[in-house]
Amino acid sequence: MAETLDAALESLRRERFYDEMAAAERRLRDDPVVWERFVAERDAWLNPDLSAS
């Protein structure tokens, strides 16, 4: 029974986590300036220019 409860709690934790992430992204997208800055920073992290020194 404890395993079932643990699995249910973990499932709830994950669901809340992803719901909160989606809500945060919606808030970012609501402000075009903030969204543009977020995308620029995200892209810089995902595609770093390693040739620049």
URFEN-V458495 format. One record per pair of residues at least 12 apart in sequence whose C-alpha atoms are under 6 Angstrom apart, sorted by the first residue. I is the first residue (numbers start at 1). J is the second residue. If there is no record, write none. Layout:
I;J, I;J
This chain:
none
